[in-house]
Amino acid sequence: MPELPTAIHVIAKLELGGAQRIVIETARRLKGYRNVLLAGEEGPLTREALSLEGVETCLLTSLKREIHPFYDFLSLLSIGRIISREVARGREVIVHSHGSKAGVLARIAGRAARASGVVHTIHGFAFHEYQPRFTRLFYVLVERFCARFCDRLVAVSRATMRKGLGEKIGTPEKYRVIYPAILEEHFRLEPFDVASKRKEIGIDASSPVVGTVCCFKPQKAPLDFVEMARMVNAAVPEARFVMVGDGVLMEDVKRSLDRNKLLSLFRLLGWREDVPDIVAALDVFVLTSLWEGLPMVHAEAMSKGKPVVATSVDGTPEAVLDGVNGFLAPPGDVNRLAERVILLLKDPELRDKMGKAGRRIAFPTFSMDRLVRDITALYGELVGVSP
């Protein structure tokens, strides 16, 4: 009986995020392959990754997200050794990286070790228009260089593919658009006690609630959410606001809330394991990002029947259709975001209509089963295995 081909999934850190969830679920669900998961720095999902049945999970202590020549060289050698081990056993080997740092190291190592196929998923490029010119150019050149070492580039949205091709990263035939996905639990509409969940987080059951889920970092512009809330509060004083997440801008957020006398209206919940329930307890979901790939928090909100108000960056318009299941605004346009949130808070029928439209769009477009089928078909192109 021939050896199963090996799929080696590589990511720098197993933190709470869409890319990390996709890596774990792909390794867990992919059939017909021997699955190996390589990750670096420990994160909240590390324990789950180590417990995956039938998956060999290896933690590489040298693999870090920050640029560090010494540790990066050690990681390159470690990834290369693991790939070479599988190749030496006569197996077909697919190397699939996620994230910029893992993408650089795994693509080079995969090609050097003669893997059968090298794949990289672009969840979002490391370069963006808010960077200094030479910083941005550096990351563009790195992506152009590394694209030569892979057989397929998976873009999480059509906008991501266009952005890559516009910067001469890879060639059209290398690209495949595979939308990211969320867990099935998000799609279940079981009886849910909204009042109880709101009471748990300290919000009255009758208050309209606006919320977000994000890492508090410049990309997500959490201070724009606070400014938007200030404007919404002036028009809808009974509204309350929920922010799930944490990060380097947390203290800035707290200072802004204090300065604007909004602390009593906000619930800063940190990272939670009950995000689907928190989202289900909202009336409107908002994301104020300045750049993105295609954030899966939109799909999570849509799956719970919540209208989305978001910035029209990168792949977001492919999930949030302006005027259909939510509203879009240019990045940084806090006035437009506030206007749309106020409109939704004052019109329950519109909220319900948009929420239902979002559910219809979310499934099966962003289902994990669909994503794994697409990945299986992609791997099959490279190793000649039918899905």
N, C-alpha and C positions, 0 to 999 in steps of 0.2 A: 504494500500500500504506500503510495507516494506521500512524502512529507507535506503537511499543511504549509502554505505560504505564511510568512510572518509579517505582521503589521506592527511597526514601532511608532508609537505616538509620543511626541516630545513637546513639553511645555515648561516654561521656566518656574512658575510658581502656582500652586494649587490653592489660590484664594477664591473667595466667593465672586464668581463672575460667569458670564455667558460662555466664554471660550473654555474655561476650566470645566464647566458642566458638560459641554459638548465632548471634550476629550474623554472624560470619565465614561459618559454614556456610550460613546462610540466603542471604546475598549470593552465595555460591559456587554454590548449587544451584537457586535460584529461577529457573524458566523462564517465558518469556513477558513478562519485564520487563527494562527497562534498570536495572541495579543501581548505586546510588551509596552508598558507605560513608563516613560522616563520623565522625571520631574526634578526640579531643583529645590529651592528654599521651601521649607515647610509652611503650610498655610492651613486654613480651616478645613479644606477638603482632603488633606493628606491622609488622615486616618481612613476615610472612606475609600480612597484609592488603594491603600495597602490591603484592604479587606475584600477587594474585588475577586470574586470566584473565577478561577480559570485565567486570570490575568497576572503576568509577572510585572510587578511594580518595582522600579528601582529609583531610589532617591540619590541624586548626585549633588553632594554638598557644595561642589564647586560651581554649580550652575546658578547664576544670579542674574537678575534682570538688568542691573546697572552694568555699564561697561567697565571691565577690569581685566586688562590684558593677561595677567598671570592666571587668574581663575578661568578666564574664557579659554585659554589654551588647554588647561587641564580638562575642562568640560568637552572640548573638541576631541581630545584623545579618548576620553571615557565613552562618549557617544560612538565614536568610530570603532572602538574595541567591541562594543555590544553589537553593532551592525555587522562587523567582520565575523564575529562568532556565529551569527545566524547564517551568513553567506557561506562560511566554511562548512557548515553542516549540510550544504546542498539545497538549502531552501530558497525559494523566491522571497524577496524582502521588499516591502514597501516602507519607506520612511516618511512619516507625516508630521510636520511641525506646525505649531500654533504660536503666534506672538513673535515680535520682532527679534528678540535675542535668540530664542530657540530656533527661529527660522534661519538665522545666519549660520549658526553652528551645525544644525542638523542637515541643512542642505549641502554644506561643504563636506561634512563627514559622510553623508549618504553617497554622494558622487564618488568621493575618494575610495570608499569601501566597496564600490561597485554594486550598490543596491539595485534591484530590478526596476524600482520606481521611486522617485523622490517627489513628494507633494508638500506644498505649503499653503495653509489657509491664512488669508489676509483678513483678520478681524477688524483691522483699521491700520492704516499706515502710520509709521513713527513720525513722518513729516506732516506738517500742516502750515497754514498761512499765518499763524500767530507766532511762528518761530523767527529768530534772526535769519537773514538770507543765507549765510554760510552754513549755519546749523541745518537748515532745511536742505540745502544742496548736498551736504554730507550724507544725510539719510537717503536722499533720492539716489545718489551714486551707489551706496551700499545695496539698496534694493535692486538696482539695475545689474550690479555685479552678481548678486546671489540668484537672481532669476535665471542666470545661465546654467546654474547647477541643478535645476529641478525640471521635472517633466510636466507637472501640472501646477497651476496657480489657482487656488479656490478663492473666489471673491464672495463675500457674504451679501453683496448686493450688486446690481448692475452699475450703480454709481461708483462703487469701489473699483470695478473692472475698468470703467471709463477713466477714472483718475489714474490708475496704474498705466494704462495704455497712453494716456496723455503725457505722462512723464517718461515714456519709452521704457517702461519696466515690463519685460517679457514681450511676447508676441501674441496676437489674437488666438492662435491655435492652442496655446498653452492654457488659456483661461477657461474655467468652468464657474458658473454662478450657482452656488448652493446656499440657499437661505439657511440661517441658523435656526435653532429650535428650542422649545421649552418642554418641560416634563408633562406627562399626561395629567398629573394631579391638578395642573392649572386649568385644564379644560372641564373638570368635573364641576357641575352645578348642583351639589348636594345642598340640602337645607342648611342655611348658615345664619347664625345668630349675630347680626351686625351690631345690635345694641350691646351685647355682651363683650364683643371684641373692642368696641369703642370705649366701654366702661373700663376695660382692662388697661387701655392706654391713656385713660383720663380725659375722655371727650364725651360730651353729652350726646345722647342718641339722636336728638332732634337737630343738632348743628350740621350745616353743610360742611363737608370736609374735602380739602384739596391736599394731595400728597405727591411725593416723589420718592424714588429709590435710586440712589447713586452713590458713587465714591466722591467724597468731598475733596475734589482736586480741580485745578483750573479748567481742564477739559469740560467738566460737567457744569461749571459756572453756578455753584450753589448760591452765591450772593445775588445772582439774578433772580433766583427763586424767592429769596427774602424780599427783594425790592418789588417783585410782582405781588407778593403777599401784602405788602404795605398798601399798594394801590387797590387790591381787591378788598382789603379791610375797610377802606374808606367808602366803598360802595355797598359792601355786604358785611356789616360789622359783626354779624353772628357767625361768620365763617371761621373755621379752625384749620390748622395746617400741620401736616405730618411729614417729617423727613426721616427716611430710613437710610442709614449709611454712616460713614465716618471717613476721616482722612485728614490731610494736612491743613485744610481750610476750616476745620471744625471751630477753632477758636475765633477765627474771623467771622464765621457765621454767628456765633454767640455774641460777639461784640456788636455786630450789626443789629441783631434782634434787640439787644439792650438799648442801643442808641435810638432805635425807632419805636421803643416801648411796645414790642411785639412778643416778648418772652411768654406772657400768659396765654397767647393764642397758639403757640407752637408746641409740638411734641417732637423732641429730638430723640429718636429711638435707638440710634446706633445700628450695628448689624444685627439682623434678626433671622431666625430659622423659620419663622411663620410668615414670610413675605406674601405668599398667596392670600392668606387670611387678612393681612393688613391691607393689601390692594382691594380685596373684596369689600372692605369697610369704608372705602373712599367713595366720593361722588365724582371727582374729576382727578385724572392723573396728569402730571405735568413733568416734562423734562426740558431743561434749559441748556443743553449741551452746545458747545461752540464747534465741535467736530465729532464725528462718529464713524463707525462702520455701518452696522445696523443693530442698534441696541435692543436686546431681547426683553427689556422691561416694557417696551411698547406692546409686544405680543402678550406678555403676562397680564397687562392691564386690559387689553382687548379680549383675552380669553375669559376674563371675569366680567365682561360686559360694561367696561368703563370707557367713557369718551377720553381721548388723549389730546392734550394741548402741548405742542412741542416745537422746537426749532427745526426749520427745514434744511437740515444738514445731511449731506452724503446720502446714505440709504434710507433715512427716515421717511421720505415721501413714498417709498415703495411699500411701507407698512401703514403709515397714517395718511389716508387720502383726505386732503383738505375739503371740509364740508360734508364728508361722508361718515367717517368714524372718528372725526376729531378736527382740530384746526392746526394750521402751521403758521409760523412767524419766522422772519429772518433771525439768525442768531444775534443775540444782544438786544433785540427789539422788545424790551420789557413791557412797554405800553401796549403793544399788540397782544402779547401773551395775556396780560391782565384783562384786556377788553374781552378776549375770547373766554377766559375763565368766568368772568362776571356774567357773560351771556349764558353760559351753561348753568351756572348756579341759579339763575333767575328763571330758567326754562326747563322744568323737570321732563317735559315731553321730548324736548330735543336731546337731553341727556340719554333718555331711554332709547330713542331712535338710533342715536349714534353708537350707543353701547351694543345694541343688537347687531348693527352693521359690523362692528369690530369683531364680534364673535364669529360671524360668518366668514370674515376674511382670515381670522387667525387659524382656523382649523379647516383643512389639514395643512395649510401653507407652512405653518411653523411647528408642525408636530415632529417629535423625535424619531418616530418610526419612518417618516418620510425622509428625514435627513440621513438616517443610517442606510436606507435603500439607495439614496443618491451616492453616498460614499462607497458603498459596496460596488455599485455599477462603475464608479470611477476607478477603483482599484482593479476591477476586472479588465478595464481597458489596458492596464499596464502589465498585468501578469497573465492575461488570457483566461481568466476564470469567469464563468457566467454567473450573474447574480441569482 
